[in-house]
């Protein structure tokens, strides 16, 4: 809980600095912003209202000139990163090439290398946490940034180059169709065998895929995929304390189902993991224990009805 409070207050300081000037534009390579822990800014207020109004006007202009689909709003791509120097720049460049109208924010999770500088040089908004807080905290920081700055759509992609940004547009098209609130890129849905997995990891993925399928009543093939796009209301939900910041995987899919949101998987291609990444510190027995416990807690939560 202390980590969540730290992440929330550091976002407040970043929000205050941006409120005093125009929001950084990714194309300009605005540099890394170190998020400190000594201030907090309320979510609503005059500055936020001005930003939201400007965002709405920007989206209206973009839709009118054809640079964005009329049904697609202001988009942010969140990239959590830890010691991804040498890789994150190429990932940011790929995202900006695939979605030139999207903003890109890299949440640097206390890296000890040049990750934030490389991300900023590639055209991303680079925000640095003051310590290594973990994958879930980094993701939630991105969600809160998206909510506070009025983004209507949010995507997430890993910084190690495993996810291919070229699939983001197709995933957003599925979201635009209106049949889903979250679209997950699955490396196993096509059953083409392009993504090899070690035997032990494959067993774990199959176990949690089966549990998620039973809990949701829908076939889930890739419960550990962090390659996703979502509507702003999902980012708002994930900004709350219901988000499991330790290991957000299959339990998130079950949570969304029980909350009344619609999740859809689409087939994507993924590259083999390049080695050490934000997920490399996961202990397999601990992960299995924590995930089973989190799924149990999620199933014990009362169902909620989403009104549309």
N, C-alpha and C positions, 0 to 999 in steps of 0.2 A: 504494500500500500504506500510506503514511503517513496518507492520508485515512481509510482503513478503521480503522487503529489509533486515530486521533483519535476517530472516531465510536464505537468500542467503549468507550474509556475514559470518554468523557463520559456514556454510558449508565450506566456503573458508578456515577458520582457521583449521578445521578438515582435509581438503584436504592437507594442508601444513604439518601438523604433520605426516600424513601417507606417504607423498612423501619422508620424510626423513628416512623411514624405510620400511620394508615389510608390506603389508596390513595385519591387524589383522586377525588371523584365528579363526573362531568361536569355533572350538573344544578345543582351549586352554583356553577359558574363559578369554579373554583379558582385561576385565574390562570396566568400564564406561568411556566415554570420554566426558568431559564437553565442549560444543561448546560455545566459547566466541564470542564477537561482534567486536573485534578490528582489524580484518585483513581480507584480501580477496586475493584469489589466482585465476588466470585465468584458465579457463577450459582446454585449450590446452597448450601444452608445453612438454619439455623433459620428465619430470617425468610421465606425463599422457601417453605419447607414450610408455614408458617402461612398464608401468602397462598393457596397452592394449595388447602389444606384448606378455607379460607373460601370460595374460589371454587366448589369442588365443592358445598358446602352451599348456596350461593346459587343455583346452577343447578338443584339438586334441588328447592328451594322454588319456583323460577320455573316449572319443568316441572309441578309438582304443582298449582299454582293456575291453569295455563293461559296464563300470560303469555308463555311460550316453548314452541315445539313440543318434544315429548318427545325428539326425535332431534337437536335443535339445542342446542349447548352455549354456553358463554360467548363472546361475540362482540365483536371490536374492529374498528372502521373506521379505517383509517389514511389521513390526508390530508396529503401533502407539499405545502408551500406556500412560495413565494418572492415577496415583494412583492405579495400578493393582498389588501391592504387594500381594503375596499369590495366584495369578492366573497366572501371566505372565511366571513364570518359567515352569509351566506345559505346557503352550501353546508352548513355545520354544522347550521343550523336544518332544512334539507331532510332531512339524514340522520337527525336526531333525531326528526323527524316520521314518516319512513318506518319507522324501526326504533327505537322508544322504549326498548327493552330493551338496546340495544347501547351500548357505550362508544365514544367518539370521541376520537382523539388527532390533533392537528395538529402535524406536524413542521415547525417554522419554520426554513427553510434560510438563516439569517442575513439575514432581511429588513431593509430600511432604513425600512420604514413601520410601521404599527400592526397588521400581520398577527397577531402572537401575542396582543395585547390583545383584538382583535376576535374571534378564535377562542375565547378564554377567556370573553369576555362572552356568546358564543352557547351556551356550555355544554360546550365541548371541554376536554380536557386539552391544554394548549399547552406543547410542549417546543421550546426554541430552541437550534439549533446555533450555536456561537460564530463561525462564518464560513460563507460561501456554498460548500458542498461539492458541490452538484449533485443532480439528481433521484434518481439511483440510490442515493447515500449517504443521502439523506433517507428513501427507501423502506426501505432496509435498517435504518435506525434504528428505523423503525416495526415491522419484523418482529422485531427483537431485543427491543423493548419487549413485544411480544405474547408471545414465547416466555418471557421472564423473569417475566411476570406471569400465566402460566397460562391464556391464552386458547386456546380450542379451535378457534375459527373466526376468520379474518381477512379483511377486505375492504379494498379500496383504491379511492379515488376522487380525481380531480383537484380542486384548490381553485379553479379558474377558472370553475366553473359549467358546463363543457361536458358533464359526465356528470350524468345525472338520477337522483337517489337513489331515486326511486320504483321503479326496476327492480331494486334490490338484493334485495328480498324474493323476487322470482321467481327470481333467480340463486341465492339460498340454497336455495330449494325444490329446484332441480335438483341442488345439492350434497347435499341431504338424501336424494335418491333413491338415492344410493350408486353411481352410475355414473361419477362423476368425482371427482378430487381438486382440480381447479382449474376454475372456470367463468369464461369470458371473455365480456364483453359486446361483441358485434360490431355496428358501425354499418352494415355492408355485407351481412350475412347475409340480411336480408329483401329486398334488392334493390329497395327502394322509392324510392331516389334522394333521400331526405330530407336527406342530408349531402353537400353539395357540397365537392369537394376541388380545389385547383389542379392543373393538368395535370402539372407536375413531381412534386409530392408523390404524386399518384395513380399515376404510373409506378413510383415507389419502393415504394409499398405493394403494388402488384401483383407487383413483382419479389420482394420478401421473402415475400409470401404464397405465391408459387409455390415458392420455395426451401424454405420451412417445410413446405409440403404434400408436396413430394418427399421431404424428410428424415424426415417422420413417418408418411407413408403415409395421412394424413387430410387432408381439405380444410380449409385455413386461409384465412379471408376477411379477418381484421383483425389482422395480426401486430403492429401497433403500439398496440393498445388497452391502456391502463392501467387499465381498468375491470374489476376482477376480484374474486372471492371464492375462498378456499382453506381447506384444512384446516391445522391447526397444524403437521403434519409438513412441509408445504411451506414455511411460514414459517421452520421450523427449518433446512431445506435452504438457503433464501435468506439465512439469517443467516451462512452459511459463506462461505469465499473462492471458491466456485464461482460466486457471484452476480456478474454483470458490472455493476459499479456505474457504468460510463460510460453505456452506452445499453442498458438491459435491455428488449429487444423480442422480435424473432423468435427470437433465440438462446435465450431463456428457454423458449420453446415446444419447441424442439428438445431442449434440455437435459432438460426434464421427460419427454419421450418416451423419450429414451435412458436415463433413470434408472428408467423403468418406471411413471411416474405417468400418470394419465389426465386429459386436458384436453378440455373440451367448450365450444364456442361457443354462445351463445344470442343471438337478435336483440334489440337495444335501440335506443332513439332517443337521439341525441346532439345537443346544440345546436352551432351553428357556433362555432369558436374566437373568443373575445372580443377577441383581439389578443395582446399580449405576455403570455407566461406562462413557466413553468419550462422549457418546450421551445423557447422562441423563440431561445435562444442557439445552437441547433444549426446548425452549418454543414452544408449538404446534402452536398457532396462528402466532407467528413470523416466525416459520419454513415454514408454508404454504404460508405466504406472500412473504418471501424471495425466496422460490422455484418457485412460480408463476412468480415473477419478473425475476428471473434468466432464466427461460424457455423462457419468452418473449424476453429477450435480446439475448439469443442464437438463437432464430428463426429469429431475425432481422439481425444476422451476415450473410454476403455473404457466399454462399456455396464455398467450396474449393474442388479441384479435386486431389485425391491421385494418383500419378503415381507409378506403380509397375513394 
